[in-house]
Amino acid sequence: MRLLGRRLEEFDAEIAGEKRRCSFALVSKVRNYGGDFQIARSVRLSDDQFEVVLFEGRHTARYVKHFAGMMLNRLSSMKGVTVLRADRVALSDPQDRRIYVQIDGEFAGRLPAEIRIVPDALTLLTPPGYGG
């Protein structure tokens, strides 16, 4: 809420060779974001792709509408929101401004960044039937 009224920096998200402009990108393999917020609603930890949710626009007022759409489970059909699936996302800023990256809420550096799935890089122990 402290960002309300501020202008956001936009950057490029390249997915499957196509560039899209956005001011916020969620690249996730889990449904919940920041606790109880469900933004990426159709992804599971066991999936072989991320769910990528891109938000367009430089004005924070748009995010009030997006928040309402998220609460009503209508985010994916809203103007200015794009939901995709991908195993690789490249994020960049052609103007090389200080746009920061977070991983699970922690500072991880600044753009450019690439997020990708590395097959068989990690073994997870899960309860029987989880990967169903």
C-alpha positions, 0 to 999 in steps of 0.5 A, a space after each residue: 500500500 505504501 507504493 500507491 500513487 507511485 509510478 512503477 518501472 516497466 521491464 521486458 519478460 521474454 517467454 518462448 521467444 516473445 517479449 512482453 512489457 510488465 511492471 510485475 512478474 510472478 514466476 511460480 510453481 506454487 499457488 500461494 504468494 505472500 501467505 494466503 494470496 493465490 495468484 498462480 492458481 493452476 500450478 503445482 510444485 510437481 509441474 515441469 513448468 512455471 506459471 508466469 503471471 505478468 502485470 502491465 502498467 506503470 500506475 499502482 492504482 491498477 493494482 487495486 483492481 488486480 487485487 480485487 480480481 485476485 480475491 474474486 478468482 478473476 485475475 486471469 481474465 482481467 485486462 493488463 494481466 497475462 497468465 502463461 506457462 513456461 520452463 524459462 523466463 528471461 527478464 531484462 530492462 533495455 534502459 538498465 535501470 535498477 529493477 530488483 529481483 526477489 526470490 521468496 521475498 528475499 533480495 536476489 539482485 537486479 535485472 537482467 535475470 533468467 529463471 528456468 527449470 533444470 530437469 532432475 536437478 533436485 529430489 523432493 520427498 513428498 507424501 504418497 499420491 502427491 504427484 498424482 
